[in-house]
Structure formats: structure tokens, C-alpha cells
Amino acid sequence: MGGLTDYGSLAAAIGNDGAARAVGTALGTNPVAWLIPCHRVIRSIGDTGNYRWGAFHKQCMLAWEASRVEMEGMS
């Protein structure tokens, strides 16, 4: 929770360095985004990019996770 990666790094992790767009397309079809955390994948420039349910929801999910990680670090 709270960790981010970018499309290119995820493509490299699955063994196909040039598949960043394909990774984005595959993530865009994810019907259970909270269970399979595609919201944690962002553009390499740091922008959150598009999201099936809108960029605002993606940013909210990331902010909520970041706050949870911060709160757990304080205990």
C-alpha cells in the first residue's frame, strides 16, 4: 500500500521493455481496481494519468493510501 510504479517500469518487470502502452491498456480494463491496484501505476513524469473512474478518484485513492501509510508509521 502506498507504493507507486510507472507504466514503463511495470512493462520492464514483466520482461517487455517496450510495452508501456500495452500495460496502460490492460490496466484500463481492470474492473476491480481496488482489489488489483492499478491506481498505483502512474506516468514516468509523475503525472497520475488517466483512470477508468477519473483522475480525481485515482488521486483520492493514492492520497488515502499515503495517509494510511503515514499513520501506521507514527504508531
DALIN-V605402 format. One record per residue. N is the residue number from 1. RES is the residue in three letters. SS is DSSP state (A for helix, B for strand, O for the rest). PSI is psi as a letter, one per 30 degrees, with the letter a starting at -180 (* if undefined). D_LAST is the distance of its C-alpha to the last C-alpha in Angstrom with 1 decimal. Layout:
N;RES;SS;PSI;D_LAST / N;RES;SS;PSI;D_LAST
//
This chain:
1;MET;O;k;16.5 / 2;GLY;O;f;16.7 / 3;GLY;O;k;19.3 / 4;LEU;O;l;22.7 / 5;THR;B;l;26.1 / 6;ASP;B;l;29.6 / 7;TYR;A;e;32.7 / 8;GLY;A;e;34.5 / 9;SER;A;e;31.8 / 10;LEU;A;e;31.6 / 11;ALA;A;e;35.4 / 12;ALA;A;e;35.4 / 13;ALA;A;f;32.9 / 14;ILE;O;g;35.4 / 15;GLY;O;g;38.3 / 16;ASN;O;i;40.0 / 17;ASP;O;e;39.3 / 18;GLY;O;g;41.6 / 19;ALA;O;g;40.1 / 20;ALA;A;e;37.5 / 21;ARG;A;e;39.6 / 22;ALA;A;e;39.9 / 23;VAL;A;e;36.2 / 24;GLY;A;e;35.8 / 25;THR;A;e;38.6 / 26;ALA;A;e;37.1 / 27;LEU;A;e;33.7 / 28;GLY;A;f;35.5 / 29;THR;O;g;37.0 / 30;ASN;O;j;33.7 / 31;PRO;O;f;34.0 / 32;VAL;O;i;30.5 / 33;ALA;O;e;28.3 / 34;TRP;O;e;25.0 / 35;LEU;O;e;25.6 / 36;ILE;O;j;27.1 / 37;PRO;O;i;25.0 / 38;CYS;A;f;27.8 / 39;HIS;A;f;26.1 / 40;ARG;A;g;24.1 / 41;VAL;B;k;27.5 / 42;ILE;B;l;28.7 / 43;ARG;O;l;31.8 / 44;SER;O;f;32.0 / 45;ILE;O;f;32.5 / 46;GLY;O;f;29.0 / 47;ASP;O;k;30.5 / 48;THR;O;f;29.0 / 49;GLY;O;a;32.6 / 50;ASN;O;l;34.0 / 51;TYR;O;k;32.3 / 52;ARG;O;e;34.1 / 53;TRP;O;g;32.7 / 54;GLY;O;k;32.7 / 55;ALA;A;e;30.9 / 56;PHE;A;e;29.1 / 57;HIS;A;e;27.5 / 58;LYS;A;e;26.5 / 59;GLN;A;e;24.8 / 60;CYS;A;e;23.0 / 61;MET;A;e;21.7 / 62;LEU;A;e;20.5 / 63;ALA;A;e;18.9 / 64;TRP;A;e;17.1 / 65;GLU;A;e;15.9 / 66;ALA;A;e;14.8 / 67;SER;A;e;12.8 / 68;ARG;A;e;11.1 / 69;VAL;A;e;10.4 / 70;GLU;A;e;9.2 / 71;MET;A;e;6.8 / 72;GLU;A;e;5.4 / 73;GLY;A;f;5.6 / 74;MET;A;f;3.8 / 75;SER;O;*;0.0
//
